[in-house]
């Protein structure tokens, strides 16, 4: 996706070197529709420059700082020397992430997606999250809840969340649920312990998953799952709850798995 409009002064932009002259370098901006900037020879590198081509090549991808924007003359002044290595690396990574997210939008809604729908959804995610990638990442971690405040309709939210869960890799996510467990037997405490051991998986939980069971207040217990991605975390959480409920049910007790803590009526 390329933005309409103009970049802001001081913004870092990604561009491709289009033409090299003795007086400077012309750069096509990769993130903006039909926008081209000029890096004056004095802004290509620090110190005296004998030959501009010693510092840049045609078709090279560069990160530049916007020095000035003149919309009337359609001119954008850029600097390469004002961008340090750390800024350059971070900006390139952000740009690559946005390219990924751009493809995910196409995956979510198909190659035949209308341009106006694409722009509306993209602009909605940008408005709420600042970038398409961050929108997909939050959808992968928090699901539908992350998109509640966007202007996307229900079907669009479903498509974004499903695509995000299938494609976004995040360092880890944490999800929490609760089980209520009761047993009418005299040995009810032992029955509950067995159910909680079943919830913990009896050693069969995948290595990359961290599953904790903690006491909240009888008869409620908290299940906390940390996993590499949302889909795995949700699956493991639900399976843990199901194991506990099934185990207590086998001894005549009752159990229920729920996502929110259930408070006693006051």
N, C-alpha and C positions, 0 to 999 in steps of 0.2 A: 504494500500500500504506500502510495506517495501522498504527502500532505498537500492540500491546496493552500494558497496564501504564501506568506514570506517567513523566513526564519527571523528570530529576534537577535538584536545586537548582543554579543557575548555568548551566544549559543555555540555549542560544538556540533558540527555537521560532518556527515560522511559524503565524500564525493569521489569521482573518478576523473583523473587528469585527461582532458580532452585535447588541449593544444598547448604547446610550449613555445613561447616567444622570448626574445632577449629581454623584454621589459617585464615579463611575468608569465604566470601559468593560469590558463582557463580550466575551471573545474566544473563538471556537471554534478549537481547535487542529487545524490541517490534518494534522499528522503522527501524531496519537494518536486512537485509537478512542474516540468518545463522551467526549471530555475538553474541559472549558471552564474558562477562567481569568478572573480579575478583575484589571484594572489600576486601582488606586486613583487618584483624581484627583491625588494628590501624586506619582504615578509616571508620569503621562501626559507631562509636559514639565517642564523646569526653570523655576523662577520661579513667580510667582502666576498662577493660571489663573482667568479670569473666566468663560469658557464652554468646556466640554470640546469642544463641536462645532467650535470654532475650530481644533482640533488633529487631530481624527480624524473620519472619516465612516463611516456604516454600510456594511457589505460591503467596506470597505477591507482589503487584505492588509497585515499588519504583521509585524514581527519583534520579539519580546519576550524579555526575560531572565526566567528562572524565579527568583523570590525565595524561595518557600517552597512546600512540598507537604505537605498534610495529608490522608492517605488516609482517615482515619476520618471526617472531616467532608466529604470529597470536594471539597476546596478547593485551588485553585492560585493563588498570588499572583504577579502578573507586573509587569514594569516596561518601559515604552517608552523612558523617558529615559535608561536605563542602556545603551542600544545605540547605538553610534556609526555613522556612515555607512558606514565600511569593513566593519564587522561585518554591517550590514544587507545590503549588497550581496553579500558572500560567502555569507551564509546563504540569501538568495533564490536565488542561482545553484546552491548545493548542493541546495536543495529542487527546483528545476526539473530538475536532473540526475536526481534520484531519480524524478521523475514520468516522465521519458524511460525510465529503466531499468525502471520498472513496466510501461510499455507494451511494452518489449522482451521482458519475460517472457511477456506475453500473445502476442506475435508468435512466440516460440519454441515455445510449447506449446499455443496455440490458445485461442479464446474459451471452449471447453467444459472447460478445465482445472479439475480438482477443487480446491476451496479448500484442502484439507489438503496437496495436492501443491504448490500455490502457496506456502503458508506454509513448508513444509519446504525448498523450494529457496531461497526468499528468505532464510529464517533461516540457511541454510547459507552463502550468499554474504555475508550481513551478519557472520556469525561470523568468516569468514576475511579479509574485506576492509574491514569497517567500514561499507560502503555498497553498495547494489546497483550503482550506477553504476561504482564502482571495480572491482567484480567483473567487469562487462562490459568495461571498459576494459582490464584485465589479460588477459582472455580474447582480446580483439582483438589485443593486442600479442604475447602469448606463446603463444596457442593452448591446446591441451589441457594443456600443462605447467603453466599457471597454476592449473588446477583440480584438480591431482593430489591435494592434501591435503583437498579438500572431501569431503563425504559424498554427493555427487551420483553417480548411477550412470552407466554409460558412455553410454547414450542421452541422458541429460539433459545430460551434458557436451558431447556432439556438438551438441545443439540450442543450447546457450548460446554455444558457440564460433562456430557458423555464423551465428547472429543477430548476435553481436557484430561479426564481420567485415563484415557487410553494413550495419551501422547506426552503429557507433561511429567518430567522427572523432577522431584523435589528432594532435598536432603533427607527429610523425614516428616511425617505428620503424626499427630497425636489425636486419638478419638476416645471418647469416654461414654460409657453406658452403665446401667445399674440393673441388678437383679434383686427381687424380693423372694426369699426362700423361707418356707414354714413347714414344720412337720408336727403331726399330732402325737407321735410316738414318745414314749418315755426317753428313748435314746435320740430324741430329736436333734440334739447338739451334734452328735456324731453323723447324723444324716446330712445336716447342713455342711459339715466339714467335708464330707465325701463329695457333695455337690460342688463345693468351691474348688476342690482338687480337680474335679472333672472340668470345671471352667478353665483352670490353668493349663489344661491340655495333657496332663500326665506325662510331660516331657516330649510331647509330639508337636509342639508349636514350632514353626520354622525358625531357623537360627537368626534370620534378619529381623524377627519380630520380638518386641519386648512386651510381655503381658503381665500386668500386676492386678491382683485382687486385694482390695482393702475393705475393712469394716467401716460402715457409715453409722449405722444405728439399727439394731434389730427391728425388722427382719431384712434390712436393706444392705447391699454390698456393692462397692464400686468396681467396675471393670475398666482398666485403662490400657490402651494398646498404642504402642509406638511402632511405626513401620515405614519402609522407604517410600510408600506412595499411598494415596487415599484409598484406592480400590482394595489393596491388600489389608490395610488397617480396618476398613469397614467389614470386610469378609471375616477377618479374624475376630473382631468384636462380636459380630452376630453369632459366629460359631461357638464362641466362649459362652455367651448367654444361653444358647440352645443346649449346650452340654450340661450346664448347671440345672436348667429347667427339666431336662430329660432325666437326669440322675435323681433329683428330689422326687420326681413323679413316680419313679420305679418303686419307691418305698412308701407310697401313699401320701406323700406331701404335695405341696403346691408351690409353683414358682412362676415368675413373670419377668421377662426382660423388657427394659424400657430405656429410652435415651436420656430422659430428664429425671433428675432426682424427684421423688415423690414425697412431698411434705405432709405431715399430719395436719388434719384440720384443727384449727385453734378454737 
